[in-house]
Amino acid sequence: MEIVGIDFGCAFGSLRDGRIPDTDDCLLPLLSKLLGYWVVATSATVKVPQIMKILKNRSVAGLSMLAFELDVVGYTIALSYCLHKGLPFSAYGELAFLLLQSIILVAVIYYYSQPVGTKTWIKPLIYCAIAPTILAGKVDPFLFEALYACQHAIFFFARVPQIWKNFRNKSTGQLSFLTTLMNFGGSVARVFTSIQLFWDH
């Protein structure tokens, strides 16, 4: 019995026979699938609190532009790799929503950071020139693997400028606690689903 690509047959079949579903072969894969779709569904609004906070206060005080720019780069690499590898949507779907929201967020930060210099505008121009090629998977396989390996470091270093700015200012400024919390919760859930997907294969 499948509902939106999730197989409930093993669980319902075991319960119908008066047995507890097997943990490794049934419950964990089912939980992983459900969590995967939950992560994808909630990711559609993860960045919204941050965007709304900036728009409401008309300020980007305390926010690191570099941190959010690196997020866009990291999400682009991760999404293109998952598309190229043909992974199930439940395993990476949130990346599409997070990338779109991150691009909007960077645009909002640019708008409220006026005036911005030429160097700032060069970065989105370079991104727009390169991103379509990466998303289309038209990259040397070795380079693709190297980029994917680097995306973990990119996400790590994306946090450093914001942490340093918070520490230096003794304040989180316009940083949204709700967005940060949702990011953390989604990351923890995705670690579990990724481990389960690895063991399934």
C-alpha positions in Angstrom: 0.0 0.0 0.0 1.7 3.2 -1.2 0.6 6.8 -0.5 2.6 9.5 -2.2 5.5 7.1 -2.8 5.6 5.9 0.8 5.1 2.2 1.3 2.8 1.5 4.4 2.2 -2.1 3.4 4.7 -3.6 5.8 3.4 -1.7 8.8 -0.3 -2.3 8.0 0.3 -5.9 7.1 2.1 -6.6 10.4 -0.5 -4.8 12.5 -3.3 -6.7 10.6 -1.7 -10.0 11.5 -1.4 -8.9 15.2 2.4 -8.4 15.0 4.7 -5.5 15.7 6.3 -4.3 12.5 10.0 -5.2 12.2 12.2 -2.2 13.2 15.0 -2.5 10.7 13.1 -3.6 7.6 9.9 -1.7 8.2 9.7 1.0 10.8 13.0 2.8 10.3 12.7 3.0 6.5 9.1 4.2 6.9 10.1 6.8 9.5 12.9 7.9 7.3 10.5 8.5 4.4 8.0 10.3 6.6 10.7 12.5 8.0 12.1 13.2 4.6 8.8 14.5 3.3 8.3 16.5 6.6 11.7 18.2 6.0 10.7 19.0 2.4 7.3 20.4 3.4 8.6 22.5 6.2 11.6 23.8 4.2 9.2 25.8 2.1 8.9 28.3 5.0 12.3 28.0 6.7 13.7 31.4 5.5 10.4 33.2 5.6 10.7 34.4 9.2 14.1 35.9 8.4 12.8 37.6 5.3 9.8 39.0 7.1 11.9 40.3 10.0 14.1 42.2 7.6 11.1 43.6 5.7 9.3 44.6 8.9 12.3 46.4 10.4 13.7 47.6 7.1 17.1 46.7 8.4 19.9 44.1 8.0 21.8 45.2 11.1 23.9 42.4 12.6 23.5 40.1 9.5 26.5 38.9 7.6 26.0 39.2 3.9 28.8 36.7 3.2 27.1 34.0 5.4 23.9 34.2 3.3 25.8 34.3 0.0 27.7 31.2 0.9 24.3 29.5 1.7 23.2 30.1 -1.9 26.5 28.6 -3.2 26.2 25.5 -0.9 22.5 24.9 -1.7 23.2 25.2 -5.5 26.0 22.6 -5.3 24.0 20.2 -3.1 20.9 20.4 -5.2 22.7 19.9 -8.5 24.5 16.9 -7.1 21.3 15.2 -5.9 19.6 15.9 -9.3 22.6 14.5 -11.1 22.6 11.3 -9.0 18.9 10.8 -9.4 18.1 10.6 -5.7 14.5 10.3 -4.6 12.8 13.8 -4.1 12.2 13.0 -0.4 16.0 12.9 0.1 16.8 16.3 -1.2 13.5 18.2 -2.1 14.1 20.8 0.6 17.2 22.0 -1.2 15.1 23.5 -4.0 13.0 25.5 -1.6 15.9 26.6 0.5 17.9 27.7 -2.6 15.0 29.8 -3.9 14.4 31.4 -0.4 18.1 32.0 0.0 18.3 33.8 -3.3 15.3 36.0 -2.3 16.9 36.6 1.1 20.2 37.7 -0.4 18.3 40.0 -2.8 16.5 41.6 0.2 19.8 42.0 2.1 21.4 43.7 -0.9 18.4 46.0 -1.1 18.6 47.1 2.5 22.4 47.3 2.4 22.4 50.1 -0.2 24.6 51.5 -1.4 26.6 48.4 -2.3 29.8 48.5 -4.2 30.7 47.1 -7.6 32.4 44.1 -6.0 29.1 43.1 -4.4 27.3 43.1 -7.7 30.0 41.1 -9.4 29.3 38.1 -7.2 25.6 37.6 -8.3 26.6 38.1 -11.9 29.2 35.4 -11.6 26.7 33.1 -9.9 24.1 33.6 -12.6 26.7 32.8 -15.2 27.9 29.6 -13.6 24.9 28.2 -11.7 22.9 27.0 -14.7 25.8 24.9 -15.9 26.2 23.3 -12.4 22.5 22.7 -12.0 22.4 21.1 -15.4 25.2 18.7 -14.4 27.4 19.8 -17.3 30.5 19.6 -15.2 33.4 17.2 -15.3 32.5 14.2 -13.0 35.7 14.6 -10.9 35.1 18.3 -10.4 31.5 17.5 -9.5 32.5 15.2 -6.8 35.1 17.7 -5.5 32.4 20.5 -5.5 30.0 18.2 -3.5 32.8 17.4 -1.0 33.4 21.1 -0.6 29.8 22.0 0.0 30.0 20.7 3.6 32.9 23.1 4.2 31.0 25.9 2.5 28.1 25.4 4.9 30.4 25.3 7.9 32.3 28.5 6.9 28.9 30.1 6.1 28.2 30.1 9.8 31.5 31.5 10.9 31.0 35.2 9.7 27.6 35.3 11.4 28.9 33.8 14.6 31.8 36.3 14.6 29.4 39.2 13.9 27.1 38.2 16.7 30.1 37.9 19.1 31.6 41.2 18.1 28.3 43.1 18.3 27.2 41.2 21.5 23.8 40.9 19.7 22.1 38.8 17.0 20.7 42.0 15.4 18.0 41.1 12.8 18.9 37.4 12.8 15.7 35.3 13.1 15.7 32.8 16.0 12.8 30.9 14.4 14.7 30.4 11.1 17.8 29.3 13.0 15.8 26.8 15.0 14.0 25.4 12.0 17.4 25.1 10.2 18.7 23.1 13.1 15.7 20.8 13.4 15.7 20.1 9.7 19.4 19.4 9.6 19.1 16.9 12.5 16.2 15.1 10.7 18.1 15.1 7.4 21.1 13.4 9.1 18.8 10.5 10.2 17.2 10.1 6.7 20.6 10.3 5.0 22.0 7.5 7.2 18.9 5.4 6.6 19.2 5.9 2.8 22.8 4.8 3.0 22.0 1.6 4.9 19.1 0.9 2.5 21.6 0.9 -0.4 
